[in-house]
């Protein structure tokens, strides 16, 4: 049995007891299951394989903002993934993980000159461009270094979709993409530019998309725009249809991948372009837990607090988005149930993972996991309260591999410089 399963009363990750991982590496620690990543990758790739002909398979560009550990990138690459990046840092992570630059797509509303130069010199597949000023900027930078850029334009389809307002990106008031009229202007402008080729469109309506029909609504905006562009003499040879596939945190309605693949087949495939996708959370979200230890049980008149050694700096999603994450004990999993507020040690009340959650009873020194933490977990962690970043472990075929050691507090402090103020 692989994934996060109970074996002999103890929660395991791909057949390694989490008690052993905690003993060897301490807590808080992110633990990832390679098996779950593979299952997710194969489910998505498999649905597309069934729906689309062999020569029109999408390029699955893993959106590495979800989890950018180089070992995770390298593993997903070995399964067949390409890469979507949003920064120079992610470019270098991708290259370090063995991706060819030609497998990499660069997105984001604001790309710095040095990032564009690094991407151009490496030879990435394309830039997804989100405004006319950005188009001018890329053209100028490309001209300065004499390397032509390949770009697609991100359409803002004016479709709501993300799991919460902070991660919805496809509404016209959002900062992302350009509207249909601006797409035409952008292609016309690009045609006059010497240092870039405009070859297509992209669309990404948000993350943890809960109204799955929104994908279809966004796709349906593409064909008429593509036909109009072609009628105007422009080339449209690539369509990047984004990411946003939801995972299970609690009781979400999941996207039926076969339905999604049929929408791609019925709406996108007839446009006869290269198809690119940008899945992030779907590939890694359910593949990770944050392993933590109970520091204290603090009983008050109002509630019982389970004070754990993980905090909002380690996993910000509950604090930032009021996001729900399942929490489970690692041992004594058949103990009586009890209601807890689960909180971290940071000095603000927002450092709360959940309130009034019924869990099995736990005591000081017990281990617990915060589930579905493989995406937007470690990569959003910070040093708030000068807490070191957690360790990361990748479990593969029954063996735990340390893929990032716990940060040393002295590394954090060593960055600060006391100036000579006379
Ligand atoms: N492509 C683009 C252009 C994106 O902006 C994103 C996510 C993705 C792909 C991948 O989306 P996914 O498949 O992972 O849903 N920190 C938030 C999520 C922010 C998502 C940002 N963009 C959270 O913890 O929920």
Boltz pocket constraint, residues with backbone or C-beta under 6 A from the ligand:
constraints:
  - pocket:
      binder: B
      contacts: [[A, 63], [A, 65], [A, 66], [A, 84], [A, 107], [A, 108], [A, 167], [A, 204], [A, 206], [A, 207], [A, 208], [A, 209], [A, 242], [A, 243], [A, 244], [A, 245], [A, 278], [A, 279], [A, 280], [A, 281], [A, 282], [A, 317], [A, 321], [A, 375], [A, 376]]
      max_distance: 6.0
